[in-house]
């Protein structure tokens, strides 16, 4: 089972909306190490509980944006396609 806090979802939606309004891109935050520059490609995925090493050497858990290539690198396998939401049953469809 996967889950995501609605606060994280709201924050991500607000960040995406602000980016669209100003014409900027939301970019991949992947880094091979804390001193390397970020990937900076267009992000396609939000990982709500990603881990990274901070500049101080601490392990941080945070929501991070990823491009497909770097998410697959982190997962060690291809990204699985995701349904948007569980379909809502209409009363006339239930037997």
N, C-alpha and C positions, 0 to 999 in steps of 0.2 A: 504494500500500500504506500502510495506517495501522498504527500499533503503539502499545502502551502498556507501560511498565515495570510489572512485577508489584508493586514496592514502592509505586508510586502507586496501583495498584488496591487493595492491602491498606490503605493509609492512608485512601482514600476509603470503603472498606467499613466500616472501624472508625469513621470520623466519622459515617457514616449510622446505624450501629448505636447509637452513643452518643446521637445526636439522637433516635432512636426511643425509646430507653429513658428519656430524660429529658423527652420531649414537646416538645422544641424543634424548630425548622425549620432545614434547611440552605438558605441563601438565596443569591440571585444576587449575584455580586461585581462586576458590571459597573459602571463609572464612566465618565462622559464625559471626565473629567480627574482628575488626582490630588487636587484639592482638593474635588471634588464628593462628596456622599454616595453610598454604594453603592445599587444598585437596591432590594435587600431583599425582592424577591418570592421565592416558593418556587422553588428551583432544580430544573431538570429534566435538566440535562446537566453533565457534567464534561469540560472541555477540558484534556487533560494538558499541553499546551504553549502555553498562552495567553500573550500579552504584555500588559504594562501599563506605564504610567509611574509610577515610585515618587514619593513626596513629595519626594525629593531630585532628581528629574528624570531618574533613570536608567531605562533600559528593562530590565524584569525579565521572565524567562520562568518561569512557574510553572503548576501545575495550579489552575484556577479553576472555580467553579461558575457556571452561567448559567441564566437562565430562557429559554424558547423565543424570546420576542420579541428579547431582546438577543443571543442566539446568531445568530439570523437576520440581525440588523443587522450583526454582525461578519462573517458569512459573505457577506453581500450576496445571499443567496438563501434559499429555504425549507430548513429542516432536512430531511435525508433520513432516512427510517426505517431502523433498523439491526437486523439479525438478532442474536439473543442470542449464539449460538455456532453454529459449523458443525455440521450434524447428524452424529452418529456412525453409521457404517455397521455394521450387524450382519452377522456372517458369513453368515447365511442370505439376506441381501439382495444379496450380491455374486455375480454370475454367473461 
